Amino acid sequence: MAVEARIRELGSRHQKLETAIQEETKRPASDAIKLREMKLQKLKLKEEIEALGARAH
């Protein structure tokens, strides 16, 4: 159960980052460094979610 809760939490953070990335790219003068950092964080979350999911099954 704890693993599933962690996966949900990470999924929520992943979705929030996706939203933030989309908002940043819509800005006329989007910050490339900030975008890169957010995308890297999002990728790390995805990898952690996948690793936890593999262990849960």
CNS distance restraints for C-alpha pairs under 8 A (distance, minus, plus):
assign (resid   1 and name CA) (resid   5 and name CA) 6.34 0.50 0.50
assign (resid   2 and name CA) (resid   6 and name CA) 6.20 0.50 0.50
assign (resid   3 and name CA) (resid   7 and name CA) 6.16 0.50 0.50
assign (resid   3 and name CA) (resid  52 and name CA) 6.84 0.50 0.50
assign (resid   3 and name CA) (resid  56 and name CA) 6.93 0.50 0.50
assign (resid   4 and name CA) (resid   8 and name CA) 6.23 0.50 0.50
assign (resid   4 and name CA) (resid  56 and name CA) 7.75 0.50 0.50
assign (resid   5 and name CA) (resid   9 and name CA) 6.20 0.50 0.50
assign (resid   6 and name CA) (resid  10 and name CA) 6.11 0.50 0.50
assign (resid   7 and name CA) (resid  11 and name CA) 5.97 0.50 0.50
assign (resid   7 and name CA) (resid  49 and name CA) 5.63 0.50 0.50
assign (resid   7 and name CA) (resid  52 and name CA) 6.93 0.50 0.50
assign (resid   7 and name CA) (resid  53 and name CA) 7.41 0.50 0.50
assign (resid   8 and name CA) (resid  12 and name CA) 6.16 0.50 0.50
assign (resid   9 and name CA) (resid  13 and name CA) 6.37 0.50 0.50
assign (resid  10 and name CA) (resid  14 and name CA) 6.02 0.50 0.50
assign (resid  10 and name CA) (resid  45 and name CA) 6.29 0.50 0.50
assign (resid  10 and name CA) (resid  49 and name CA) 6.60 0.50 0.50
assign (resid  11 and name CA) (resid  15 and name CA) 6.17 0.50 0.50
assign (resid  11 and name CA) (resid  45 and name CA) 7.72 0.50 0.50
assign (resid  11 and name CA) (resid  46 and name CA) 7.88 0.50 0.50
assign (resid  11 and name CA) (resid  49 and name CA) 7.24 0.50 0.50
assign (resid  12 and name CA) (resid  16 and name CA) 6.26 0.50 0.50
assign (resid  13 and name CA) (resid  17 and name CA) 6.21 0.50 0.50
assign (resid  13 and name CA) (resid  45 and name CA) 7.85 0.50 0.50
assign (resid  14 and name CA) (resid  18 and name CA) 6.27 0.50 0.50
assign (resid  14 and name CA) (resid  42 and name CA) 5.58 0.50 0.50
assign (resid  14 and name CA) (resid  45 and name CA) 6.23 0.50 0.50
assign (resid  14 and name CA) (resid  46 and name CA) 7.12 0.50 0.50
assign (resid  15 and name CA) (resid  19 and name CA) 6.27 0.50 0.50
assign (resid  16 and name CA) (resid  20 and name CA) 6.19 0.50 0.50
assign (resid  17 and name CA) (resid  21 and name CA) 6.01 0.50 0.50
assign (resid  17 and name CA) (resid  38 and name CA) 6.53 0.50 0.50
assign (resid  17 and name CA) (resid  39 and name CA) 7.79 0.50 0.50
assign (resid  17 and name CA) (resid  41 and name CA) 7.98 0.50 0.50
assign (resid  17 and name CA) (resid  42 and name CA) 6.29 0.50 0.50
assign (resid  18 and name CA) (resid  22 and name CA) 6.21 0.50 0.50
assign (resid  18 and name CA) (resid  42 and name CA) 7.37 0.50 0.50
assign (resid  19 and name CA) (resid  23 and name CA) 6.20 0.50 0.50
assign (resid  20 and name CA) (resid  24 and name CA) 6.08 0.50 0.50
assign (resid  21 and name CA) (resid  25 and name CA) 6.18 0.50 0.50
assign (resid  21 and name CA) (resid  35 and name CA) 6.29 0.50 0.50
assign (resid  21 and name CA) (resid  38 and name CA) 6.76 0.50 0.50
assign (resid  21 and name CA) (resid  39 and name CA) 7.36 0.50 0.50
assign (resid  22 and name CA) (resid  26 and name CA) 6.41 0.50 0.50
assign (resid  23 and name CA) (resid  27 and name CA) 6.73 0.50 0.50
assign (resid  24 and name CA) (resid  30 and name CA) 5.61 0.50 0.50
assign (resid  24 and name CA) (resid  31 and name CA) 7.33 0.50 0.50
assign (resid  24 and name CA) (resid  35 and name CA) 7.08 0.50 0.50
assign (resid  25 and name CA) (resid  30 and name CA) 5.73 0.50 0.50
assign (resid  25 and name CA) (resid  35 and name CA) 7.77 0.50 0.50
assign (resid  26 and name CA) (resid  30 and name CA) 7.31 0.50 0.50
assign (resid  30 and name CA) (resid  35 and name CA) 7.81 0.50 0.50
assign (resid  31 and name CA) (resid  35 and name CA) 6.18 0.50 0.50
assign (resid  32 and name CA) (resid  36 and name CA) 6.11 0.50 0.50
assign (resid  33 and name CA) (resid  37 and name CA) 6.24 0.50 0.50
assign (resid  34 and name CA) (resid  38 and name CA) 6.17 0.50 0.50
assign (resid  35 and name CA) (resid  39 and name CA) 6.08 0.50 0.50
assign (resid  36 and name CA) (resid  40 and name CA) 6.14 0.50 0.50
assign (resid  37 and name CA) (resid  41 and name CA) 6.20 0.50 0.50
assign (resid  38 and name CA) (resid  42 and name CA) 6.09 0.50 0.50
assign (resid  39 and name CA) (resid  43 and name CA) 6.15 0.50 0.50
assign (resid  40 and name CA) (resid  44 and name CA) 6.26 0.50 0.50
assign (resid  41 and name CA) (resid  45 and name CA) 6.24 0.50 0.50
assign (resid  42 and name CA) (resid  46 and name CA) 6.21 0.50 0.50
assign (resid  43 and name CA) (resid  47 and name CA) 6.20 0.50 0.50
assign (resid  44 and name CA) (resid  48 and name CA) 6.20 0.50 0.50
assign (resid  45 and name CA) (resid  49 and name CA) 6.08 0.50 0.50
assign (resid  46 and name CA) (resid  50 and name CA) 6.16 0.50 0.50
assign (resid  47 and name CA) (resid  51 and name CA) 6.14 0.50 0.50
assign (resid  48 and name CA) (resid  52 and name CA) 6.10 0.50 0.50
assign (resid  49 and name CA) (resid  53 and name CA) 6.00 0.50 0.50
assign (resid  50 and name CA) (resid  54 and name CA) 6.15 0.50 0.50
assign (resid  51 and name CA) (resid  55 and name CA) 6.42 0.50 0.50
assign (resid  52 and name CA) (resid  56 and name CA) 6.12 0.50 0.50
assign (resid  53 and name CA) (resid  57 and name CA) 6.56 0.50 0.50
